[in-house]
Amino acid sequence: MTQTHKCPTDTVHYTWHKEHEPILTIDSGDTVVFETREVSDNQFNFHSTTEAI
């Protein structure tokens, strides 16, 4: 039976490294739903000015 998995958004790595543990293990045919994080990790918003950078 296929499953739908959702990647958790509370696990963040700022590097690529082979020692990071997998967050999911899936079977062939399963669906994975990703929510991408905003690149600044919400440090900026619509009201931010250039001084915030």
PDB file of N, CA, C, O and CB in Angstrom:
ATOM      1  N   MET A   1       0.838  -1.180   0.000  1.00  0.00           N
ATOM      2  CA  MET A   1       0.000   0.000   0.000  1.00  0.00           C
ATOM      3  C   MET A   1       0.887   1.249   0.000  1.00  0.00           C
ATOM      4  O   MET A   1       1.763   1.387   0.855  1.00  0.00           O
ATOM      5  CB  MET A   1      -0.956  -0.005   1.220  1.00  0.00           C
ATOM      6  N   THR A   2       0.670   2.135  -0.930  1.00  0.00           N
ATOM      7  CA  THR A   2       1.490   3.348  -1.015  1.00  0.00           C
ATOM      8  C   THR A   2       1.085   4.339   0.074  1.00  0.00           C
ATOM      9  O   THR A   2      -0.050   4.345   0.553  1.00  0.00           O
ATOM     10  CB  THR A   2       1.355   4.000  -2.412  1.00  0.00           C
ATOM     11  N   GLN A   3       2.040   5.165   0.441  1.00  0.00           N
ATOM     12  CA  GLN A   3       1.822   6.168   1.478  1.00  0.00           C
ATOM     13  C   GLN A   3       2.235   7.539   0.957  1.00  0.00           C
ATOM     14  O   GLN A   3       3.013   7.658   0.011  1.00  0.00           O
ATOM     15  CB  GLN A   3       2.607   5.813   2.764  1.00  0.00           C
ATOM     16  N   THR A   4       1.693   8.571   1.601  1.00  0.00           N
ATOM     17  CA  THR A   4       2.130   9.938   1.353  1.00  0.00           C
ATOM     18  C   THR A   4       2.899  10.405   2.581  1.00  0.00           C
ATOM     19  O   THR A   4       2.399  10.340   3.704  1.00  0.00           O
ATOM     20  CB  THR A   4       0.918  10.885   1.042  1.00  0.00           C
ATOM     21  N   HIS A   5       4.113  10.874   2.355  1.00  0.00           N
ATOM     22  CA  HIS A   5       4.986  11.337   3.432  1.00  0.00           C
ATOM     23  C   HIS A   5       5.147  12.847   3.303  1.00  0.00           C
ATOM     24  O   HIS A   5       5.155  13.378   2.192  1.00  0.00           O
ATOM     25  CB  HIS A   5       6.379  10.616   3.389  1.00  0.00           C
ATOM     26  N   LYS A   6       5.274  13.531   4.415  1.00  0.00           N
ATOM     27  CA  LYS A   6       5.534  14.966   4.409  1.00  0.00           C
ATOM     28  C   LYS A   6       6.870  15.201   5.097  1.00  0.00           C
ATOM     29  O   LYS A   6       7.072  14.787   6.238  1.00  0.00           O
ATOM     30  CB  LYS A   6       4.382  15.764   5.116  1.00  0.00           C
ATOM     31  N   CYS A   7       7.777  15.866   4.398  1.00  0.00           N
ATOM     32  CA  CYS A   7       9.072  16.180   4.997  1.00  0.00           C
ATOM     33  C   CYS A   7       8.870  17.229   6.086  1.00  0.00           C
ATOM     34  O   CYS A   7       8.195  18.233   5.860  1.00  0.00           O
ATOM     35  CB  CYS A   7      10.084  16.683   3.919  1.00  0.00           C
ATOM     36  N   PRO A   8       9.444  17.009   7.254  1.00  0.00           N
ATOM     37  CA  PRO A   8       9.290  17.992   8.321  1.00  0.00           C
ATOM     38  C   PRO A   8      10.026  19.290   7.993  1.00  0.00           C
ATOM     39  O   PRO A   8      11.113  19.268   7.416  1.00  0.00           O
ATOM     40  CB  PRO A   8       9.799  17.421   9.645  1.00  0.00           C
ATOM     41  N   THR A   9       9.434  20.395   8.360  1.00  0.00           N
ATOM     42  CA  THR A   9      10.066  21.696   8.088  1.00  0.00           C
ATOM     43  C   THR A   9      10.921  22.161   9.258  1.00  0.00           C
ATOM     44  O   THR A   9      11.576  23.198   9.159  1.00  0.00           O
ATOM     45  CB  THR A   9       9.003  22.750   7.778  1.00  0.00           C
ATOM     46  N   ASP A  10      10.932  21.429  10.353  1.00  0.00           N
ATOM     47  CA  ASP A  10      11.717  21.849  11.519  1.00  0.00           C
ATOM     48  C   ASP A  10      13.133  21.279  11.519  1.00  0.00           C
ATOM     49  O   ASP A  10      13.925  21.585  12.410  1.00  0.00           O
ATOM     50  CB  ASP A  10      11.011  21.433  12.789  1.00  0.00           C
ATOM     51  N   THR A  11      13.452  20.456  10.531  1.00  0.00           N
ATOM     52  CA  THR A  11      14.804  19.919  10.401  1.00  0.00           C
ATOM     53  C   THR A  11      15.505  20.659   9.268  1.00  0.00           C
ATOM     54  O   THR A  11      15.111  20.556   8.106  1.00  0.00           O
ATOM     55  CB  THR A  11      14.781  18.374  10.137  1.00  0.00           C
ATOM     56  N   VAL A  12      16.551  21.410   9.621  1.00  0.00           N
ATOM     57  CA  VAL A  12      17.241  22.242   8.635  1.00  0.00           C
ATOM     58  C   VAL A  12      18.735  21.953   8.682  1.00  0.00           C
ATOM     59  O   VAL A  12      19.340  21.907   9.754  1.00  0.00           O
ATOM     60  CB  VAL A  12      16.969  23.749   8.889  1.00  0.00           C
ATOM     61  N   HIS A  13      19.308  21.762   7.525  1.00  0.00           N
ATOM     62  CA  HIS A  13      20.763  21.651   7.393  1.00  0.00           C
ATOM     63  C   HIS A  13      21.203  22.749   6.436  1.00  0.00           C
ATOM     64  O   HIS A  13      20.592  22.952   5.386  1.00  0.00           O
ATOM     65  CB  HIS A  13      21.206  20.215   6.877  1.00  0.00           C
ATOM     66  N   TYR A  14      22.248  23.442   6.798  1.00  0.00           N
ATOM     67  CA  TYR A  14      22.765  24.501   5.940  1.00  0.00           C
ATOM     68  C   TYR A  14      23.982  24.026   5.153  1.00  0.00           C
ATOM     69  O   TYR A  14      24.674  24.822   4.518  1.00  0.00           O
ATOM     70  CB  TYR A  14      23.123  25.731   6.771  1.00  0.00           C
ATOM     71  N   THR A  15      24.234  22.727   5.203  1.00  0.00           N
ATOM     72  CA  THR A  15      25.357  22.150   4.470  1.00  0.00           C
ATOM     73  C   THR A  15      24.919  20.830   3.845  1.00  0.00           C
ATOM     74  O   THR A  15      23.942  20.216   4.274  1.00  0.00           O
ATOM     75  CB  THR A  15      26.584  21.940   5.404  1.00  0.00           C
ATOM     76  N   TRP A  16      25.662  20.403   2.819  1.00  0.00           N
ATOM     77  CA  TRP A  16      25.486  19.071   2.241  1.00  0.00           C
ATOM     78  C   TRP A  16      26.598  18.212   2.808  1.00  0.00           C
ATOM     79  O   TRP A  16      27.776  18.537   2.659  1.00  0.00           O
ATOM     80  CB  TRP A  16      25.514  19.094   0.654  1.00  0.00           C
ATOM     81  N   HIS A  17      26.229  17.115   3.458  1.00  0.00           N
ATOM     82  CA  HIS A  17      27.252  16.245   4.020  1.00  0.00           C
ATOM     83  C   HIS A  17      26.691  14.836   4.152  1.00  0.00           C
ATOM     84  O   HIS A  17      25.529  14.656   4.514  1.00  0.00           O
ATOM     85  CB  HIS A  17      27.741  16.774   5.393  1.00  0.00           C
ATOM     86  N   LYS A  18      27.508  13.850   3.861  1.00  0.00           N
ATOM     87  CA  LYS A  18      27.060  12.454   3.888  1.00  0.00           C
ATOM     88  C   LYS A  18      26.720  11.963   5.287  1.00  0.00           C
ATOM     89  O   LYS A  18      26.061  10.932   5.424  1.00  0.00           O
ATOM     90  CB  LYS A  18      28.121  11.565   3.295  1.00  0.00           C
ATOM     91  N   GLU A  19      27.145  12.665   6.325  1.00  0.00           N
ATOM     92  CA  GLU A  19      26.862  12.226   7.689  1.00  0.00           C
ATOM     93  C   GLU A  19      25.506  12.703   8.208  1.00  0.00           C
ATOM     94  O   GLU A  19      25.104  12.302   9.299  1.00  0.00           O
ATOM     95  CB  GLU A  19      27.946  12.711   8.610  1.00  0.00           C
ATOM     96  N   HIS A  20      24.790  13.546   7.462  1.00  0.00           N
ATOM     97  CA  HIS A  20      23.438  13.921   7.866  1.00  0.00           C
ATOM     98  C   HIS A  20      22.554  12.685   7.753  1.00  0.00           C
ATOM     99  O   HIS A  20      22.557  12.001   6.730  1.00  0.00           O
ATOM    100  CB  HIS A  20      22.882  15.101   6.989  1.00  0.00           C
ATOM    101  N   GLU A  21      21.800  12.406   8.808  1.00  0.00           N
ATOM    102  CA  GLU A  21      20.915  11.248   8.811  1.00  0.00           C
ATOM    103  C   GLU A  21      19.712  11.496   7.897  1.00  0.00           C
ATOM    104  O   GLU A  21      19.219  12.622   7.834  1.00  0.00           O
ATOM    105  CB  GLU A  21      20.447  10.928  10.246  1.00  0.00           C
ATOM    106  N   PRO A  22      19.232  10.480   7.195  1.00  0.00           N
ATOM    107  CA  PRO A  22      18.025  10.633   6.377  1.00  0.00           C
ATOM    108  C   PRO A  22      16.823  10.965   7.263  1.00  0.00           C
ATOM    109  O   PRO A  22      16.718  10.473   8.386  1.00  0.00           O
ATOM    110  CB  PRO A  22      17.752   9.344   5.560  1.00  0.00           C
ATOM    111  N   ILE A  23      15.928  11.796   6.754  1.00  0.00           N
ATOM    112  CA  ILE A  23      14.733  12.121   7.531  1.00  0.00           C
ATOM    113  C   ILE A  23      13.558  11.230   7.171  1.00  0.00           C
ATOM    114  O   ILE A  23      12.595  11.132   7.931  1.00  0.00           O
ATOM    115  CB  ILE A  23      14.354  13.569   7.326  1.00  0.00           C
ATOM    116  N   LEU A  24      13.631  10.579   6.017  1.00  0.00           N
ATOM    117  CA  LEU A  24      12.563   9.686   5.584  1.00  0.00           C
ATOM    118  C   LEU A  24      13.143   8.462   4.891  1.00  0.00           C
ATOM    119  O   LEU A  24      14.202   8.523   4.266  1.00  0.00           O
ATOM    120  CB  LEU A  24      11.590  10.418   4.650  1.00  0.00           C
ATOM    121  N   THR A  25      12.435   7.367   5.012  1.00  0.00           N
ATOM    122  CA  THR A  25      12.686   6.188   4.197  1.00  0.00           C
ATOM    123  C   THR A  25      11.360   5.849   3.541  1.00  0.00           C
ATOM    124  O   THR A  25      10.345   5.697   4.222  1.00  0.00           O
ATOM    125  CB  THR A  25      13.257   4.976   5.049  1.00  0.00           C
ATOM    126  N   ILE A  26      11.367   5.733   2.230  1.00  0.00           N
ATOM    127  CA  ILE A  26      10.112   5.514   1.506  1.00  0.00           C
ATOM    128  C   ILE A  26      10.209   4.257   0.655  1.00  0.00           C
ATOM    129  O   ILE A  26      11.294   3.738   0.395  1.00  0.00           O
ATOM    130  CB  ILE A  26       9.769   6.733   0.623  1.00  0.00           C
ATOM    131  N   ASP A  27       9.058   3.789   0.235  1.00  0.00           N
ATOM    132  CA  ASP A  27       8.990   2.645  -0.668  1.00  0.00           C
ATOM    133  C   ASP A  27       8.671   3.132  -2.075  1.00  0.00           C
ATOM    134  O   ASP A  27       8.134   4.226  -2.252  1.00  0.00           O
ATOM    135  CB  ASP A  27       7.930   1.620  -0.188  1.00  0.00           C
ATOM    136  N   SER A  28       8.998   2.330  -3.061  1.00  0.00           N
ATOM    137  CA  SER A  28       8.684   2.650  -4.443  1.00  0.00           C
ATOM    138  C   SER A  28       7.186   2.893  -4.578  1.00  0.00           C
ATOM    139  O   SER A  28       6.378   2.102  -4.092  1.00  0.00           O
ATOM    140  CB  SER A  28       9.146   1.519  -5.390  1.00  0.00           C
ATOM    141  N   GLY A  29       6.818   3.982  -5.236  1.00  0.00           N
ATOM    142  CA  GLY A  29       5.413   4.328  -5.434  1.00  0.00           C
ATOM    143  C   GLY A  29       4.873   5.303  -4.405  1.00  0.00           C
ATOM    144  O   GLY A  29       3.806   5.881  -4.609  1.00  0.00           O
ATOM    145  N   ASP A  30       5.593   5.501  -3.291  1.00  0.00           N
ATOM    146  CA  ASP A  30       5.155   6.460  -2.281  1.00  0.00           C
ATOM    147  C   ASP A  30       5.278   7.887  -2.812  1.00  0.00           C
ATOM    148  O   ASP A  30       6.034   8.149  -3.747  1.00  0.00           O
ATOM    149  CB  ASP A  30       5.978   6.297  -0.988  1.00  0.00           C
ATOM    150  N   THR A  31       4.537   8.792  -2.213  1.00  0.00           N
ATOM    151  CA  THR A  31       4.570  10.205  -2.564  1.00  0.00           C
ATOM    152  C   THR A  31       5.231  10.968  -1.427  1.00  0.00           C
ATOM    153  O   THR A  31       4.980  10.693  -0.254  1.00  0.00           O
ATOM    154  CB  THR A  31       3.140  10.752  -2.848  1.00  0.00           C
ATOM    155  N   VAL A  32       6.085  11.937  -1.785  1.00  0.00           N
ATOM    156  CA  VAL A  32       6.725  12.781  -0.789  1.00  0.00           C
ATOM    157  C   VAL A  32       6.336  14.231  -1.059  1.00  0.00           C
ATOM    158  O   VAL A  32       6.463  14.719  -2.182  1.00  0.00           O
ATOM    159  CB  VAL A  32       8.274  12.601  -0.809  1.00  0.00           C
ATOM    160  N   VAL A  33       5.862  14.914  -0.021  1.00  0.00           N
ATOM    161  CA  VAL A  33       5.462  16.318  -0.113  1.00  0.00           C
ATOM    162  C   VAL A  33       6.538  17.155   0.580  1.00  0.00           C
ATOM    163  O   VAL A  33       6.877  16.920   1.740  1.00  0.00           O
ATOM    164  CB  VAL A  33       4.041  16.558   0.537  1.00  0.00           C
ATOM    165  N   PHE A  34       7.071  18.142  -0.161  1.00  0.00           N
ATOM    166  CA  PHE A  34       8.092  19.034   0.366  1.00  0.00           C
ATOM    167  C   PHE A  34       7.527  20.437   0.513  1.00  0.00           C
ATOM    168  O   PHE A  34       6.784  20.901  -0.351  1.00  0.00           O
ATOM    169  CB  PHE A  34       9.331  19.044  -0.544  1.00  0.00           C
ATOM    170  N   GLU A  35       7.872  21.111   1.593  1.00  0.00           N
ATOM    171  CA  GLU A  35       7.633  22.540   1.729  1.00  0.00           C
ATOM    172  C   GLU A  35       9.006  23.179   1.836  1.00  0.00           C
ATOM    173  O   GLU A  35       9.756  22.887   2.767  1.00  0.00           O
ATOM    174  CB  GLU A  35       6.717  22.882   2.981  1.00  0.00           C
ATOM    175  N   THR A  36       9.338  24.037   0.902  1.00  0.00           N
ATOM    176  CA  THR A  36      10.647  24.660   0.933  1.00  0.00           C
ATOM    177  C   THR A  36      10.637  25.869   1.852  1.00  0.00           C
ATOM    178  O   THR A  36       9.651  26.599   1.945  1.00  0.00           O
ATOM    179  CB  THR A  36      11.085  25.062  -0.474  1.00  0.00           C
ATOM    180  N   ARG A  37      11.744  26.056   2.516  1.00  0.00           N
ATOM    181  CA  ARG A  37      11.876  27.196   3.420  1.00  0.00           C
ATOM    182  C   ARG A  37      12.374  28.403   2.639  1.00  0.00           C
ATOM    183  O   ARG A  37      13.084  28.264   1.644  1.00  0.00           O
ATOM    184  CB  ARG A  37      12.836  26.869   4.595  1.00  0.00           C
ATOM    185  N   GLU A  38      12.005  29.553   3.090  1.00  0.00           N
ATOM    186  CA  GLU A  38      12.468  30.804   2.497  1.00  0.00           C
ATOM    187  C   GLU A  38      13.957  30.935   2.805  1.00  0.00           C
ATOM    188  O   GLU A  38      14.380  30.670   3.931  1.00  0.00           O
ATOM    189  CB  GLU A  38      11.656  32.041   3.044  1.00  0.00           C
ATOM    190  N   VAL A  39      14.741  31.333   1.835  1.00  0.00           N
ATOM    191  CA  VAL A  39      16.199  31.280   1.924  1.00  0.00           C
ATOM    192  C   VAL A  39      16.783  32.043   3.116  1.00  0.00           C
ATOM    193  O   VAL A  39      17.806  31.622   3.657  1.00  0.00           O
ATOM    194  CB  VAL A  39      16.788  31.822   0.664  1.00  0.00           C
ATOM    195  N   SER A  40      16.179  33.128   3.535  1.00  0.00           N
ATOM    196  CA  SER A  40      16.727  33.877   4.669  1.00  0.00           C
ATOM    197  C   SER A  40      16.211  33.341   5.999  1.00  0.00           C
ATOM    198  O   SER A  40      16.505  33.905   7.053  1.00  0.00           O
ATOM    199  CB  SER A  40      16.383  35.357   4.540  1.00  0.00           C
ATOM    200  N   ASP A  41      15.442  32.252   5.956  1.00  0.00           N
ATOM    201  CA  ASP A  41      14.882  31.631   7.155  1.00  0.00           C
ATOM    202  C   ASP A  41      14.056  32.637   7.955  1.00  0.00           C
ATOM    203  O   ASP A  41      14.115  32.692   9.183  1.00  0.00           O
ATOM    204  CB  ASP A  41      16.003  31.051   8.030  1.00  0.00           C
ATOM    205  N   ASN A  42      13.279  33.433   7.206  1.00  0.00           N
ATOM    206  CA  ASN A  42      12.355  34.425   7.767  1.00  0.00           C
ATOM    207  C   ASN A  42      13.040  35.563   8.527  1.00  0.00           C
ATOM    208  O   ASN A  42      12.435  36.184   9.401  1.00  0.00           O
ATOM    209  CB  ASN A  42      11.393  33.741   8.684  1.00  0.00           C
ATOM    210  N   GLN A  43      14.301  35.831   8.190  1.00  0.00           N
ATOM    211  CA  GLN A  43      14.984  36.967   8.801  1.00  0.00           C
ATOM    212  C   GLN A  43      14.504  38.284   8.215  1.00  0.00           C
ATOM    213  O   GLN A  43      14.679  39.338   8.825  1.00  0.00           O
ATOM    214  CB  GLN A  43      16.488  36.839   8.623  1.00  0.00           C
ATOM    215  N   PHE A  44      13.898  38.228   7.034  1.00  0.00           N
ATOM    216  CA  PHE A  44      13.394  39.422   6.363  1.00  0.00           C
ATOM    217  C   PHE A  44      11.925  39.233   6.052  1.00  0.00           C
ATOM    218  O   PHE A  44      11.452  38.105   5.913  1.00  0.00           O
ATOM    219  CB  PHE A  44      14.192  39.720   5.071  1.00  0.00           C
ATOM    220  N   ASN A  45      11.210  40.325   5.945  1.00  0.00           N
ATOM    221  CA  ASN A  45       9.801  40.254   5.572  1.00  0.00           C
ATOM    222  C   ASN A  45       9.467  41.427   4.664  1.00  0.00           C
ATOM    223  O   ASN A  45      10.353  42.187   4.275  1.00  0.00           O
ATOM    224  CB  ASN A  45       8.889  40.253   6.829  1.00  0.00           C
ATOM    225  N   PHE A  46       8.212  41.573   4.332  1.00  0.00           N
ATOM    226  CA  PHE A  46       7.762  42.609   3.414  1.00  0.00           C
ATOM    227  C   PHE A  46       8.139  44.012   3.895  1.00  0.00           C
ATOM    228  O   PHE A  46       8.363  44.906   3.078  1.00  0.00           O
ATOM    229  CB  PHE A  46       6.263  42.514   3.228  1.00  0.00           C
ATOM    230  N   HIS A  47       8.208  44.206   5.193  1.00  0.00           N
ATOM    231  CA  HIS A  47       8.493  45.525   5.760  1.00  0.00           C
ATOM    232  C   HIS A  47       9.985  45.764   6.008  1.00  0.00           C
ATOM    233  O   HIS A  47      10.358  46.842   6.469  1.00  0.00           O
ATOM    234  CB  HIS A  47       7.737  45.694   7.055  1.00  0.00           C
ATOM    235  N   SER A  48      10.844  44.789   5.714  1.00  0.00           N
ATOM    236  CA  SER A  48      12.287  44.957   5.920  1.00  0.00           C
ATOM    237  C   SER A  48      12.839  46.007   4.969  1.00  0.00           C
ATOM    238  O   SER A  48      12.364  46.169   3.845  1.00  0.00           O
ATOM    239  CB  SER A  48      13.028  43.619   5.723  1.00  0.00           C
ATOM    240  N   THR A  49      13.836  46.703   5.440  1.00  0.00           N
ATOM    241  CA  THR A  49      14.504  47.720   4.609  1.00  0.00           C
ATOM    242  C   THR A  49      15.906  47.230   4.273  1.00  0.00           C
ATOM    243  O   THR A  49      16.340  46.191   4.770  1.00  0.00           O
ATOM    244  CB  THR A  49      14.561  49.111   5.340  1.00  0.00           C
ATOM    245  N   THR A  50      16.602  47.963   3.446  1.00  0.00           N
ATOM    246  CA  THR A  50      17.964  47.582   3.081  1.00  0.00           C
ATOM    247  C   THR A  50      18.887  47.596   4.289  1.00  0.00           C
ATOM    248  O   THR A  50      19.905  46.904   4.281  1.00  0.00           O
ATOM    249  CB  THR A  50      18.503  48.512   2.005  1.00  0.00           C
ATOM    250  N   GLU A  51      18.569  48.352   5.315  1.00  0.00           N
ATOM    251  CA  GLU A  51      19.393  48.372   6.525  1.00  0.00           C
ATOM    252  C   GLU A  51      19.378  47.012   7.232  1.00  0.00           C
ATOM    253  O   GLU A  51      20.317  46.676   7.954  1.00  0.00           O
ATOM    254  CB  GLU A  51      18.901  49.470   7.484  1.00  0.00           C
ATOM    255  N   ALA A  52      18.326  46.242   7.028  1.00  0.00           N
ATOM    256  CA  ALA A  52      18.240  44.914   7.668  1.00  0.00           C
ATOM    257  C   ALA A  52      19.251  43.938   7.079  1.00  0.00           C
ATOM    258  O   ALA A  52      19.624  42.954   7.717  1.00  0.00           O
ATOM    259  CB  ALA A  52      16.824  44.339   7.519  1.00  0.00           C
ATOM    260  N   ILE A  53      19.688  44.222   5.858  1.00  0.00           N
ATOM    261  CA  ILE A  53      20.649  43.336   5.214  1.00  0.00           C
ATOM    262  C   ILE A  53      22.035  43.638   5.740  1.00  0.00           C
ATOM    263  O   ILE A  53      23.004  43.001   5.327  1.00  0.00           O
ATOM    264  CB  ILE A  53      20.602  43.484   3.680  1.00  0.00           C
TER     265      ILE A  53
END
